[in-house]
Amino acid sequence: MATSGTIGFIVQEVPDAFRERTRLRKWLHRVAQDHGTRIDAVNFVLMHDNGLLYFNQTFLGHDDYTDVITFPVDNNNGVAGDVLMSYDRIKENAVAYHVPAAAELRRVMVHGLLHLLGHKDKTKAQREAMRAMEEKYLARFQRM
């Protein structure tokens, strides 16, 4: 497998919730390897709801809050793009799903990476398949 590229963690006006960055990078690289590719350059950007809402309205034409939006970059050297995430949605979802905020952050991160890897979640079947992959990779993180 080719040398691993870069994974960036960017925090915009929210607390730095990225813990165990080395472990996260190793895990995310393995997810890409499972898909027969590598990460070239992926940035995980954590921001407030209103910041993510701006991107949702401006670039996707959606006027609602969401937990994650991905912006892929065409690249022949592997997966590249930005995964924008709402700190507020992650905290709220963690409470709603009775999971630690760090676990919900990882779920949103892998969900975004799966989108960059080409997975969709528009239909019920696609959402179920995406959720199954999320669970599989979250379990792998726990075993690392």
N, C-alpha and C positions, 0 to 999 in steps of 0.2 A: 504494500500500500504506500502511496506517495506520502511525503512529509506533510504533517498537519499544518493547516493555515492558522489564521488568527481568529480568536473569539474575544470580542470586546464587551466590557460591561460599563455602561454609561448611566449615570444617575442625574436626573434633572429636577432639582428643587424638591426632592423627596428624600427620606432617609435611605441610606445605602443598605438595601436588603440582600445584596448578593453575598452569601456566605460560602465558604469553602470553594473559592474560585478555581483552584487547581483541580479539585474533584469534579466540579461542574464542567470544566473544559474537557477533561478526560471522558466524562460521560457523554457529552454532546458530540465529541469526535467519534465515539463508538456508535452512536445512533446513525451518524452519516455513513460510517463504514458498513453498518448493517444494510444500508441501502445501495451499497456498491459504489459509493462516491466518497468525497472528502470535503471538509469545510475549507474553503479558501479564505473568506473574510465575512464573518457574521458579527453584527453588533446587537446586543440586547440592551435596549434603552428603556429605563424605568422612569415614568413621569406621572404627574397628576392626571385625573380624569379630564380636566379641561384641555390640557395639552393634547391628549389622545383624541378627544372629541374634535379638535381643530383638524387633525389629519383625517379623521373619519368623514367629516363634512367636506373638506377641501378636495381630497383625492379620491374618495369612494362615493361621495354623494349621499352618505348616510347621516342622519341627524339623531344619533343615539350613542349612549355610552357603551363601551365594549372593553373587554379585558386585554385584547391583543389584536394588533394589525401587523401584517408582514408586507415588506416591500422587497421583492426579489430583485437581484441584479443579474443580468445575463453574464455568464462567465464560463469559459471553457476549462477552467482549472478547478472546478468543484463548486460547491454551494456558496453563494454570496448573497448578502442582503441585510436588511435591518428588521429586527423584531421589536416593535414598539409596544410597551405594556403599561397598563394603568395600575399604579400602586394602590389607588383607592379601590378599584374593582377586585384586585387580588386580596386585599384585606377583608373586604365585604364577603367575597366568595368563600374565603377560609372559614369565616364564622358560619355562613349558611351551610357549608358542607362538613362542618365540625372537623376540620383538619388544621394543622399548624400553618401559619402564613408562609413559612419556608417551603412546605410541601406544595402549597397552591402555586407559589412562584415557580417551582420546578415544573409543575403541570403546564402552566402557561408558556414557559420557555420551550418545553419539548413540543407543545402544540404548534408554536410558531415555527420551530425548526421543521416539523413535519410538513407544514405548508410550504416552506422553502424547498423541501425535498419533493414537492409535487402532489402531496395529498390534499384532497378537498373535503369540505364538510357542509356542502349545500343541501344534500338530501339526507333523509333519515338513515339510510344504509351507510352513507359516507360518514355521518356523525358517529354512528355506532362503531364503525371500523376505526375511526380516529380515536375514539375513547378507548377502545381495546389496545391500540398501539401506545397511547399515553400510559395506560396502566402497566403494560409490559415494560416500558422503559423506566417508569417510576420505580417499579420493583427492582429493576437492575441497578438503579442508583443506590438503593438501600443495601444491595449486596456488595457494592464496591468498597 
